[in-house]
Amino acid sequence: MYADELTESMEKAISETNRRRKLQQEYNEAHGITPQTIKKSVRDTIKATIVEDIQSEYDIGEEEDIKDVIEKLTMEMLSYAQNLEFEKAAELRDKIKELESIN
């Protein structure tokens, strides 16, 4: 935290954080746990979340590759464009671009 003055609410937050940290350290020592950094890139998390959202929204199977999802969404987007439903087509275009950027 950065501030010119330490306010009462900041002091409470800091002391609570220190209290919880102490409890966690005691628990870790009692159970022989050595904390480790998560070895997962942020991109993997974002990629999984976007794909899950699109898979659930469009009822796409989990075994499918992102390229297959992009292909299905592209076909659906073109169908919307042919039927002059440009707003829906634009939404799909944006989702396709998201998937392409993480692929």
Residue pairs with C-beta under 8 A, 6 or more apart in sequence:
1 10
1 13
1 14
3 10
27 33
28 34
28 35
43 102
46 102
47 66
47 102
50 98
50 99
50 102
51 66
51 69
51 99
54 60
54 69
54 73
54 95
54 99
55 61
55 62
55 64
55 69
58 69
58 72
58 73
58 76
60 68
60 69
60 72
66 99
66 102
66 103
67 103
69 99
70 96
70 99
70 100
70 103
73 92
73 95
73 96
73 99
74 92
74 96
76 92
77 89
77 92
77 93
77 96
78 89
80 86
80 88
80 89
80 92
81 89
